[in-house]
């Protein structure tokens, strides 16, 4: 009986030894994962950044359409003093205001900054502007300004 127990115990120990991973195997897997993250990570971040600029463009187009509705009801665009806030709250001097013109309130740009509004803008029409990720004029890539077509 003791021999049988000893043989059974040796078989179980042999099985247990084969179940684990060695330190080398774990390090190789970690190195492969780090290599993949280094190659794929920058491409994913570039896509994410481009998506934020596109989102800003879409939000600006929506604000532009809301301003057109404001103009149809009131007969003019909001003044600089009234700003984009006039799309969600009635300004005192806006007879015929039939808003709010935006559902869910006034959005911020994808980087958390308020959109800028100018009437008249640099080209004479209205301007809606996001200064991009750096929140400073000019820039390239994610830092580039996004504005409406007016």
GUMITOR-75499 format. One record per residue: residue in one letter; x, y, z of N, C-alpha, C, O in turn. Coordinates in steps of 0.1 Angstrom, whole numbers, plus 5000, padded with zeros to 4 digits. Each point is the difference from the previous one (the first is absolute). Last residue first. Layout:
<rs>
R r  n_X  n_Y  n_Z ca_X ca_Y ca_Z  c_X  c_Y  c_Z  o_X  o_Y  o_Z
R A    X    Y    Z    X    Y    Z    X    Y    Z    X    Y    Z
...
</rs>
This chain:
<rs>
R r  n_X  n_Y  n_Z ca_X ca_Y ca_Z  c_X  c_Y  c_Z  o_X  o_Y  o_Z
R X 4814 5800 4566 4996 5013 4997 5012 5009 4998 4999 5012 4998
R X 5000 4940 5015 5003 5004 4987 4997 5014 4997 5004 5005 4989
R X 5010 4975 5061 4989 4998 4990 5005 5006 4987 5010 5007 4999
R X 5027 4973 5035 4990 5011 4999 4990 4997 4990 5001 4990 4992
R X 5046 4993 5038 4989 4994 4993 4989 5011 5000 4996 5005 5011
R X 5062 4992 4998 4987 5006 5002 4989 4993 4991 5003 4996 4989
R X 5043 4978 5028 4994 5009 4990 4987 5006 5004 4992 4993 5007
R X 5036 4973 5016 5000 5014 5005 4994 5010 4990 4999 5012 5003
R X 5007 4941 4988 4990 5002 5010 4999 5014 5006 4990 5003 5006
R X 5036 4997 4951 4994 4987 5005 4989 5003 5010 4991 5007 4997
R X 5038 5035 4999 4999 4989 4990 4994 4988 5007 5001 4998 5012
R X 4999 5060 4997 5004 4986 5003 4998 4991 4989 4994 5003 4990
R X 4982 5046 5027 5009 4994 4991 5002 4985 5004 4992 4994 5007
R X 4992 5037 5033 4998 5002 4985 5011 4993 4992 5011 4999 5004
R X 4975 4980 5043 5007 5012 4996 4998 5002 4985 4999 4990 4993
R X 4989 4972 5036 4991 5011 5004 5008 5014 4997 4999 5009 5008
R X 5012 4942 4984 5009 5009 5007 4993 5013 5005 5005 5007 5008
R X 4973 4958 4965 5004 4994 5013 5009 5010 5008 4999 4999 5012
R X 4967 5025 4954 5007 4987 4999 5005 4996 5014 4997 5006 5010
R X 4976 5033 4977 5014 5002 4999 5008 4987 5000 5012 5000 5000
R X 4936 5014 4983 5007 4993 5011 5015 5001 4997 5005 4999 4989
R X 4948 5031 4994 5014 4996 5000 5004 4991 5012 4996 5003 5011
R X 4966 5026 4954 5000 4991 5012 5013 4993 5000 5004 4995 4989
R X 4974 5052 4987 5010 4990 5001 4998 4992 5013 4998 5006 5010
R X 4974 5028 4950 5002 4996 5014 5011 4989 5000 5003 4994 4990
R X 5001 5043 4972 4988 4992 5005 5002 4996 5015 5008 5006 5007
R X 5027 5019 4971 4987 5008 4999 4988 4992 5005 4991 5006 5005
R X 5056 4980 4996 4996 5001 4986 4986 5007 4998 4995 4999 4989
R X 5025 4994 5055 5011 5006 4992 4996 5001 4985 5005 5009 4994
R X 4953 4989 5039 5013 4993 5001 5010 5007 4991 4997 5011 4994
R X 4960 5014 5031 5005 4993 4988 5013 4993 5003 5008 5005 5008
R X 4975 4983 5021 4990 5006 4991 5003 5015 4999 4996 5007 5010
R X 5025 4942 5013 5002 5014 4996 4990 5004 4989 4998 4993 4991
R X 5016 4966 5049 4991 5005 4990 5003 5015 4998 5004 5007 5009
R X 5018 4942 5013 5000 5015 4999 4991 5004 4989 4998 4994 4990
R X 5002 4961 5044 5001 5005 4987 5000 5015 5000 4993 5006 5008
R X 5025 4966 5035 4988 5005 4993 5003 5004 4986 5011 5005 4997
R X 5015 4954 5027 5000 5015 5000 4988 5005 4993 4994 4993 4991
R X 5021 4959 5015 4994 5006 5012 5000 5016 5000 4997 5005 5011
R X 5016 4962 4953 5011 5002 5010 4995 5007 5012 5008 5003 5009
R X 4963 4989 4953 5005 4987 5005 5011 5001 5010 5003 4990 5007
R X 4964 5052 4991 5007 4992 4989 5006 4987 5006 4999 4999 5012
R X 4956 5021 5009 5014 5004 4999 5006 4992 4989 4995 4990 4996
R X 4950 5023 5007 5012 4990 5002 5013 5008 5001 5001 5011 4996
R X 4947 5002 5019 5011 5005 4992 5012 4990 5001 5005 4999 5011
R X 4944 4983 4999 5009 5011 5004 5011 5002 4990 5001 4994 4990
R X 4962 4973 5007 5011 4997 5009 5009 5011 5004 5011 4997 5006
R X 4963 5009 4949 4996 4990 5011 5012 4997 5008 5011 4998 4995
R X 4978 5048 4976 5009 4988 5002 4994 4991 5011 4996 5005 5010
R X 4983 5036 4977 5004 4995 4987 5009 4988 5001 5003 4993 4990
R X 4957 5028 5045 5014 4999 4997 5003 4993 4986 4992 4991 4996
R X 4978 5044 5000 5009 4989 5003 4996 4992 5012 4988 5002 5004
R X 4997 5039 4967 4992 4988 5001 5008 4988 5004 4998 4989 4995
R X 5000 5070 5000 5009 4988 5003 4991 4988 5003 4990 5001 5007
R X 4996 5046 4982 4998 4989 4991 5008 4987 5003 4999 4990 4993
R X 5021 5056 5024 4986 4997 4997 4998 4989 4990 5007 5000 4990
R X 5034 5016 5041 4997 4991 4989 4985 4997 4999 4995 4990 5005
R X 5034 5034 5029 4997 5009 4989 4996 4991 4987 5001 5005 4989
R X 5013 4976 5055 4990 5010 5002 4995 5008 4988 4988 5004 5000
R X 5029 4944 4997 5006 5013 5004 4989 5011 5001 4990 4999 4994
R X 5006 4946 5014 4995 5012 4993 5008 5013 5004 5000 5003 5012
R X 5021 4946 4988 4992 5009 5009 4997 5013 4992 5008 5005 4993
R X 5014 4960 4984 4994 4992 5011 4992 5008 5010 4991 4995 5007
R X 5033 5023 4955 4994 4989 4994 4993 4991 5011 4991 4992 4996
R X 5036 5047 5014 4987 5004 4995 4992 4988 4993 4988 5001 4998
R X 5058 4997 5017 4991 4997 5011 4985 5004 4996 4991 4994 5005
R X 5048 5015 4968 4994 4987 4997 4990 4997 5011 4991 4991 4998
R X 5019 5061 4998 5008 4988 4998 4992 4987 4997 4988 5001 4997
R X 5006 5049 5018 4991 4989 5002 5006 4987 4998 4998 4990 5007
R X 5028 5049 4984 4996 4999 5014 4991 4989 5004 5001 4994 5010
R X 5011 5014 4945 5011 4995 5007 4997 4999 5015 5003 4990 5007
R X 4954 5008 4963 5012 5009 5001 5011 4993 5007 4998 4989 5006
R X 4965 4984 4964 5003 5005 5014 5012 5010 4999 5009 4998 4992
R X 4962 4998 4964 5008 4991 5008 5002 5006 5013 4998 5012 5002
R X 4957 4999 4971 5014 5003 5000 5007 4989 5007 4994 4992 5007
R X 4959 5008 4989 5003 5009 4989 5014 5004 4999 5004 5009 4992
R X 4969 4958 5036 5003 5013 5006 5002 5011 4989 4998 5012 5002
R X 4993 4941 4987 4990 5005 5010 5002 5014 5004 4990 5007 5001
R X 5040 4973 4968 4987 4999 4994 4990 5006 5010 4990 5007 4996
R X 5054 4988 5019 4999 5011 4991 4986 5001 4994 4994 5010 4998
R X 5017 4953 5029 4999 5012 5008 4997 5012 4991 4992 5008 5003
R X 5018 4952 4976 4987 5000 5005 4997 5012 5009 4989 5006 4999
R X 5055 4989 4985 4991 5003 4989 4985 5000 5004 4992 5009 4996
R X 5041 4977 5035 5000 5014 4998 4991 5005 4989 4994 5011 5000
R X 5012 4943 5007 4991 5006 5011 5000 5015 4999 4990 5006 5002
R X 5038 4971 4969 4986 4998 4996 4991 5005 5010 4990 5006 4997
R X 5056 4995 5013 4997 5009 4988 4986 4999 4996 4993 5010 4997
R X 5023 4960 5036 4998 5014 5005 4997 5010 4989 4991 5009 5002
R X 5019 4947 4985 4987 5000 5007 4998 5014 5006 4988 5005 5000
R X 5053 4988 4980 4990 5000 4989 4986 5001 5007 4991 5007 4995
R X 5046 4988 5033 4999 5013 4995 4990 5002 4989 4993 5010 4999
R X 5015 4947 5019 4994 5009 5010 4998 5014 4995 4990 5007 5002
R X 5035 4963 4971 4985 4996 5000 4993 5009 5010 4989 5005 4997
R X 5058 4999 5002 4994 5005 4987 4985 4997 5000 4992 5009 4995
R X 5032 4974 5041 4999 5015 5001 4994 5005 4988 4991 5009 5001
R X 5019 4946 4998 4988 5002 5009 4998 5015 5002 4989 5005 5000
R X 5049 4981 4976 4987 4998 4992 4988 5003 5009 4990 5005 4995
R X 5052 4996 5025 4998 5011 4991 4988 4999 4992 4993 5010 4997
R X 5017 4955 5032 4996 5012 5007 4999 5012 4991 4991 5008 5002
R X 5024 4951 4980 4986 4999 5003 4996 5012 5008 4988 5005 4998
R X 5057 4989 4992 4993 5004 4988 4985 5000 5003 4992 5009 4994
R X 5036 4975 5040 5001 5014 4998 4993 5005 4988 4993 5011 5001
R X 5008 4943 5007 4992 5006 5010 5001 5015 4998 4989 5007 5002
R X 5038 4967 4971 4986 4999 4996 4991 5007 5010 4991 5007 4996
R X 5054 4990 5015 4999 5009 4988 4985 5000 4995 4994 5011 4997
R X 5019 4959 5037 4999 5014 5005 4998 5010 4989 4993 5010 5002
R X 5014 4944 4987 4987 5002 5006 4998 5014 5005 4990 5006 4999
R X 5052 4982 4984 4990 5001 4989 4986 5002 5006 4992 5007 4994
R X 5044 4987 5036 5001 5013 4993 4989 5001 4989 4994 5011 4998
R X 5010 4947 5026 4995 5011 5008 5000 5013 4993 4990 5007 5000
R X 5028 4950 4982 4986 5003 4998 4995 5013 5007 4991 5007 4995
R X 5054 4976 5010 4998 5002 4986 4985 5004 4997 4998 5009 4991
R X 5017 4982 5053 5009 5011 4995 4997 5003 4985 5001 5011 4995
R X 4978 4952 5027 4994 5013 5005 5008 5012 4995 4994 5010 4997
R X 5022 4947 4993 4988 5002 4993 4993 5014 5005 4995 5007 4991
R X 5044 4978 5032 5003 5003 4986 4988 5004 4992 4999 5009 4992
R X 4995 4976 5052 5006 5013 5000 5003 5004 4986 4998 5012 4996
R X 4988 4944 5010 4989 5009 5002 5005 5015 5000 4993 5009 4994
R X 5039 4957 5003 4992 5000 4988 4988 5010 5002 4997 5008 4990
R X 5030 4985 5048 5008 5007 4989 4992 5001 4987 5000 5010 4994
R X 4982 4964 5041 4999 5014 5004 5008 5009 4989 4995 5010 4996
R X 5007 4943 5000 4987 5004 4997 4998 5015 5003 4994 5008 4993
R X 5047 4972 5019 4999 5000 4985 4986 5005 4997 4998 5009 4990
R X 5011 4984 5055 5007 5012 4995 4999 5001 4985 4999 5011 4995
R X 4983 4951 5026 4992 5012 5004 5007 5012 4994 4993 5009 4995
R X 5030 4951 5000 4987 5000 4992 4992 5012 5002 4995 5007 4991
R X 5043 4986 5037 5004 5003 4986 4988 5001 4991 4998 5010 4992
R X 4996 4975 5052 5003 5014 5000 5003 5005 4986 4996 5010 4995
R X 4975 4946 5008 5013 5004 5005 5001 5015 4999 4992 5006 4993
R X 4962 4965 5015 5008 5006 4990 5014 5004 5006 5001 5003 5012
R X 4963 4954 5003 5004 5014 5001 5008 5006 4988 5003 4992 4991
R X 4982 4960 5015 4989 5010 4999 5003 5014 5000 4993 5008 4994
R X 5036 4952 5013 4997 5003 4986 4989 5010 4998 4999 5005 4989
R X 5013 4978 5054 5012 5007 4995 4998 5004 4985 5005 5010 4996
R X 4962 4963 5026 5000 5014 5005 5012 5008 4995 4998 5012 4997
R X 4999 4942 4993 4990 5007 4993 5000 5015 5004 4998 5009 4992
R X 5031 4961 5031 5004 5002 4986 4990 5008 4992 5004 5009 4992
R X 4985 4978 5052 5010 5011 5000 5005 5003 4986 5003 5011 4996
R X 4967 4953 5009 4994 5013 5002 5010 5011 5001 4997 5011 4994
R X 5020 4945 5003 4992 5004 4988 4993 5013 5001 5001 5008 4990
R X 5021 4974 5048 5010 5005 4990 4993 5004 4987 5004 5009 4993
R X 4969 4972 5041 5005 5014 5004 5010 5005 4990 4999 5012 4997
R X 4986 4944 4998 4989 5009 4997 5004 5015 5003 4997 5009 4992
R X 5032 4956 5020 5000 5001 4985 4989 5010 4997 5002 5009 4991
R X 5001 4981 5054 5012 5008 4996 5000 5001 4985 5003 5011 4995
R X 4963 4964 5024 4998 5014 5004 5012 5008 4995 4998 5011 4995
R X 5004 4942 5000 4990 5006 4991 4998 5015 5002 4999 5007 4991
R X 5030 4969 5038 5005 5001 4986 4991 5007 4991 5003 5009 4992
R X 4982 4980 5051 5008 5011 5000 5007 5003 4987 5002 5011 4996
R X 4971 4950 5009 4992 5012 5000 5009 5013 5000 4997 5009 4993
</rs>
